[in-house]
Amino acid sequence: MLFHEVYGNYYHAVASILKEAVEENITGKEMDRLIQKHAFGESFLAIPEGL
């Protein structure tokens, strides 16, 4: 499977966080904002820990 609707959102969220982090320092609040924008509400529990 090349694309998965749910996991695709996680990939986009992580990609946006990494892109921002490369350009400048990113705060926890900024990371949460990007997660809420690109992923699901509960994602803020798993994504930061994974990064």
Phi and psi restraints in degrees (range 20) as a CNS / XPLOR table:
assign (resid 1 and name C) (resid 2 and name N)
       (resid 2 and name CA) (resid 2 and name C) 1.0 -84.9 20.0 2
assign (resid 2 and name N) (resid 2 and name CA)
       (resid 2 and name C) (resid 3 and name N) 1.0 -28.3 20.0 2
assign (resid 2 and name C) (resid 3 and name N)
       (resid 3 and name CA) (resid 3 and name C) 1.0 -136.5 20.0 2
assign (resid 3 and name N) (resid 3 and name CA)
       (resid 3 and name C) (resid 4 and name N) 1.0 136.1 20.0 2
assign (resid 3 and name C) (resid 4 and name N)
       (resid 4 and name CA) (resid 4 and name C) 1.0 -131.0 20.0 2
assign (resid 4 and name N) (resid 4 and name CA)
       (resid 4 and name C) (resid 5 and name N) 1.0 125.9 20.0 2
assign (resid 4 and name C) (resid 5 and name N)
       (resid 5 and name CA) (resid 5 and name C) 1.0 -56.9 20.0 2
assign (resid 5 and name N) (resid 5 and name CA)
       (resid 5 and name C) (resid 6 and name N) 1.0 -45.4 20.0 2
assign (resid 5 and name C) (resid 6 and name N)
       (resid 6 and name CA) (resid 6 and name C) 1.0 -72.2 20.0 2
assign (resid 6 and name N) (resid 6 and name CA)
       (resid 6 and name C) (resid 7 and name N) 1.0 -52.1 20.0 2
assign (resid 6 and name C) (resid 7 and name N)
       (resid 7 and name CA) (resid 7 and name C) 1.0 -67.3 20.0 2
assign (resid 7 and name N) (resid 7 and name CA)
       (resid 7 and name C) (resid 8 and name N) 1.0 -28.2 20.0 2
assign (resid 7 and name C) (resid 8 and name N)
       (resid 8 and name CA) (resid 8 and name C) 1.0 -59.4 20.0 2
assign (resid 8 and name N) (resid 8 and name CA)
       (resid 8 and name C) (resid 9 and name N) 1.0 -37.7 20.0 2
assign (resid 8 and name C) (resid 9 and name N)
       (resid 9 and name CA) (resid 9 and name C) 1.0 -64.6 20.0 2
assign (resid 9 and name N) (resid 9 and name CA)
       (resid 9 and name C) (resid 10 and name N) 1.0 -39.7 20.0 2
assign (resid 9 and name C) (resid 10 and name N)
       (resid 10 and name CA) (resid 10 and name C) 1.0 -64.7 20.0 2
assign (resid 10 and name N) (resid 10 and name CA)
       (resid 10 and name C) (resid 11 and name N) 1.0 -42.1 20.0 2
assign (resid 10 and name C) (resid 11 and name N)
       (resid 11 and name CA) (resid 11 and name C) 1.0 -62.0 20.0 2
assign (resid 11 and name N) (resid 11 and name CA)
       (resid 11 and name C) (resid 12 and name N) 1.0 -42.4 20.0 2
assign (resid 11 and name C) (resid 12 and name N)
       (resid 12 and name CA) (resid 12 and name C) 1.0 -65.7 20.0 2
assign (resid 12 and name N) (resid 12 and name CA)
       (resid 12 and name C) (resid 13 and name N) 1.0 -39.5 20.0 2
assign (resid 12 and name C) (resid 13 and name N)
       (resid 13 and name CA) (resid 13 and name C) 1.0 -63.7 20.0 2
assign (resid 13 and name N) (resid 13 and name CA)
       (resid 13 and name C) (resid 14 and name N) 1.0 -47.5 20.0 2
assign (resid 13 and name C) (resid 14 and name N)
       (resid 14 and name CA) (resid 14 and name C) 1.0 -65.2 20.0 2
assign (resid 14 and name N) (resid 14 and name CA)
       (resid 14 and name C) (resid 15 and name N) 1.0 -40.0 20.0 2
assign (resid 14 and name C) (resid 15 and name N)
       (resid 15 and name CA) (resid 15 and name C) 1.0 -62.5 20.0 2
assign (resid 15 and name N) (resid 15 and name CA)
       (resid 15 and name C) (resid 16 and name N) 1.0 -41.5 20.0 2
assign (resid 15 and name C) (resid 16 and name N)
       (resid 16 and name CA) (resid 16 and name C) 1.0 -67.8 20.0 2
assign (resid 16 and name N) (resid 16 and name CA)
       (resid 16 and name C) (resid 17 and name N) 1.0 -37.2 20.0 2
assign (resid 16 and name C) (resid 17 and name N)
       (resid 17 and name CA) (resid 17 and name C) 1.0 -64.9 20.0 2
assign (resid 17 and name N) (resid 17 and name CA)
       (resid 17 and name C) (resid 18 and name N) 1.0 -46.2 20.0 2
assign (resid 17 and name C) (resid 18 and name N)
       (resid 18 and name CA) (resid 18 and name C) 1.0 -65.1 20.0 2
assign (resid 18 and name N) (resid 18 and name CA)
       (resid 18 and name C) (resid 19 and name N) 1.0 -38.1 20.0 2
assign (resid 18 and name C) (resid 19 and name N)
       (resid 19 and name CA) (resid 19 and name C) 1.0 -62.6 20.0 2
assign (resid 19 and name N) (resid 19 and name CA)
       (resid 19 and name C) (resid 20 and name N) 1.0 -46.1 20.0 2
assign (resid 19 and name C) (resid 20 and name N)
       (resid 20 and name CA) (resid 20 and name C) 1.0 -63.3 20.0 2
assign (resid 20 and name N) (resid 20 and name CA)
       (resid 20 and name C) (resid 21 and name N) 1.0 -40.6 20.0 2
assign (resid 20 and name C) (resid 21 and name N)
       (resid 21 and name CA) (resid 21 and name C) 1.0 -66.1 20.0 2
assign (resid 21 and name N) (resid 21 and name CA)
       (resid 21 and name C) (resid 22 and name N) 1.0 -31.6 20.0 2
assign (resid 21 and name C) (resid 22 and name N)
       (resid 22 and name CA) (resid 22 and name C) 1.0 -71.2 20.0 2
assign (resid 22 and name N) (resid 22 and name CA)
       (resid 22 and name C) (resid 23 and name N) 1.0 -37.4 20.0 2
assign (resid 22 and name C) (resid 23 and name N)
       (resid 23 and name CA) (resid 23 and name C) 1.0 -75.8 20.0 2
assign (resid 23 and name N) (resid 23 and name CA)
       (resid 23 and name C) (resid 24 and name N) 1.0 -35.4 20.0 2
assign (resid 23 and name C) (resid 24 and name N)
       (resid 24 and name CA) (resid 24 and name C) 1.0 -163.9 20.0 2
assign (resid 24 and name N) (resid 24 and name CA)
       (resid 24 and name C) (resid 25 and name N) 1.0 168.9 20.0 2
assign (resid 24 and name C) (resid 25 and name N)
       (resid 25 and name CA) (resid 25 and name C) 1.0 -62.5 20.0 2
assign (resid 25 and name N) (resid 25 and name CA)
       (resid 25 and name C) (resid 26 and name N) 1.0 143.3 20.0 2
assign (resid 25 and name C) (resid 26 and name N)
       (resid 26 and name CA) (resid 26 and name C) 1.0 -119.6 20.0 2
assign (resid 26 and name N) (resid 26 and name CA)
       (resid 26 and name C) (resid 27 and name N) 1.0 135.0 20.0 2
assign (resid 26 and name C) (resid 27 and name N)
       (resid 27 and name CA) (resid 27 and name C) 1.0 -90.3 20.0 2
assign (resid 27 and name N) (resid 27 and name CA)
       (resid 27 and name C) (resid 28 and name N) 1.0 167.2 20.0 2
assign (resid 27 and name C) (resid 28 and name N)
       (resid 28 and name CA) (resid 28 and name C) 1.0 -61.9 20.0 2
assign (resid 28 and name N) (resid 28 and name CA)
       (resid 28 and name C) (resid 29 and name N) 1.0 -38.4 20.0 2
assign (resid 28 and name C) (resid 29 and name N)
       (resid 29 and name CA) (resid 29 and name C) 1.0 -65.6 20.0 2
assign (resid 29 and name N) (resid 29 and name CA)
       (resid 29 and name C) (resid 30 and name N) 1.0 -40.9 20.0 2
assign (resid 29 and name C) (resid 30 and name N)
       (resid 30 and name CA) (resid 30 and name C) 1.0 -65.1 20.0 2
assign (resid 30 and name N) (resid 30 and name CA)
       (resid 30 and name C) (resid 31 and name N) 1.0 -40.0 20.0 2
assign (resid 30 and name C) (resid 31 and name N)
       (resid 31 and name CA) (resid 31 and name C) 1.0 -62.5 20.0 2
assign (resid 31 and name N) (resid 31 and name CA)
       (resid 31 and name C) (resid 32 and name N) 1.0 -43.8 20.0 2
assign (resid 31 and name C) (resid 32 and name N)
       (resid 32 and name CA) (resid 32 and name C) 1.0 -61.6 20.0 2
assign (resid 32 and name N) (resid 32 and name CA)
       (resid 32 and name C) (resid 33 and name N) 1.0 -39.8 20.0 2
assign (resid 32 and name C) (resid 33 and name N)
       (resid 33 and name CA) (resid 33 and name C) 1.0 -62.9 20.0 2
assign (resid 33 and name N) (resid 33 and name CA)
       (resid 33 and name C) (resid 34 and name N) 1.0 -43.2 20.0 2
assign (resid 33 and name C) (resid 34 and name N)
       (resid 34 and name CA) (resid 34 and name C) 1.0 -67.2 20.0 2
assign (resid 34 and name N) (resid 34 and name CA)
       (resid 34 and name C) (resid 35 and name N) 1.0 -37.6 20.0 2
assign (resid 34 and name C) (resid 35 and name N)
       (resid 35 and name CA) (resid 35 and name C) 1.0 -64.2 20.0 2
assign (resid 35 and name N) (resid 35 and name CA)
       (resid 35 and name C) (resid 36 and name N) 1.0 -44.9 20.0 2
assign (resid 35 and name C) (resid 36 and name N)
       (resid 36 and name CA) (resid 36 and name C) 1.0 -64.8 20.0 2
assign (resid 36 and name N) (resid 36 and name CA)
       (resid 36 and name C) (resid 37 and name N) 1.0 -32.3 20.0 2
assign (resid 36 and name C) (resid 37 and name N)
       (resid 37 and name CA) (resid 37 and name C) 1.0 -72.3 20.0 2
assign (resid 37 and name N) (resid 37 and name CA)
       (resid 37 and name C) (resid 38 and name N) 1.0 -38.6 20.0 2
assign (resid 37 and name C) (resid 38 and name N)
       (resid 38 and name CA) (resid 38 and name C) 1.0 -108.4 20.0 2
assign (resid 38 and name N) (resid 38 and name CA)
       (resid 38 and name C) (resid 39 and name N) 1.0 -17.5 20.0 2
assign (resid 38 and name C) (resid 39 and name N)
       (resid 39 and name CA) (resid 39 and name C) 1.0 -127.0 20.0 2
assign (resid 39 and name N) (resid 39 and name CA)
       (resid 39 and name C) (resid 40 and name N) 1.0 -154.4 20.0 2
assign (resid 39 and name C) (resid 40 and name N)
       (resid 40 and name CA) (resid 40 and name C) 1.0 -101.8 20.0 2
assign (resid 40 and name N) (resid 40 and name CA)
       (resid 40 and name C) (resid 41 and name N) 1.0 161.5 20.0 2
assign (resid 40 and name C) (resid 41 and name N)
       (resid 41 and name CA) (resid 41 and name C) 1.0 -53.5 20.0 2
assign (resid 41 and name N) (resid 41 and name CA)
       (resid 41 and name C) (resid 42 and name N) 1.0 -42.8 20.0 2
assign (resid 41 and name C) (resid 42 and name N)
       (resid 42 and name CA) (resid 42 and name C) 1.0 -80.7 20.0 2
assign (resid 42 and name N) (resid 42 and name CA)
       (resid 42 and name C) (resid 43 and name N) 1.0 -3.7 20.0 2
assign (resid 42 and name C) (resid 43 and name N)
       (resid 43 and name CA) (resid 43 and name C) 1.0 -65.0 20.0 2
assign (resid 43 and name N) (resid 43 and name CA)
       (resid 43 and name C) (resid 44 and name N) 1.0 -24.5 20.0 2
assign (resid 43 and name C) (resid 44 and name N)
       (resid 44 and name CA) (resid 44 and name C) 1.0 -66.0 20.0 2
assign (resid 44 and name N) (resid 44 and name CA)
       (resid 44 and name C) (resid 45 and name N) 1.0 -12.8 20.0 2
assign (resid 44 and name C) (resid 45 and name N)
       (resid 45 and name CA) (resid 45 and name C) 1.0 -82.0 20.0 2
assign (resid 45 and name N) (resid 45 and name CA)
       (resid 45 and name C) (resid 46 and name N) 1.0 -33.9 20.0 2
assign (resid 45 and name C) (resid 46 and name N)
       (resid 46 and name CA) (resid 46 and name C) 1.0 -99.7 20.0 2
assign (resid 46 and name N) (resid 46 and name CA)
       (resid 46 and name C) (resid 47 and name N) 1.0 -40.1 20.0 2
assign (resid 46 and name C) (resid 47 and name N)
       (resid 47 and name CA) (resid 47 and name C) 1.0 -64.8 20.0 2
assign (resid 47 and name N) (resid 47 and name CA)
       (resid 47 and name C) (resid 48 and name N) 1.0 -50.1 20.0 2
assign (resid 47 and name C) (resid 48 and name N)
       (resid 48 and name CA) (resid 48 and name C) 1.0 -60.1 20.0 2
assign (resid 48 and name N) (resid 48 and name CA)
       (resid 48 and name C) (resid 49 and name N) 1.0 -37.8 20.0 2
assign (resid 48 and name C) (resid 49 and name N)
       (resid 49 and name CA) (resid 49 and name C) 1.0 -63.8 20.0 2
assign (resid 49 and name N) (resid 49 and name CA)
       (resid 49 and name C) (resid 50 and name N) 1.0 -37.8 20.0 2
assign (resid 49 and name C) (resid 50 and name N)
       (resid 50 and name CA) (resid 50 and name C) 1.0 -70.2 20.0 2
assign (resid 50 and name N) (resid 50 and name CA)
       (resid 50 and name C) (resid 51 and name N) 1.0 -28.5 20.0 2
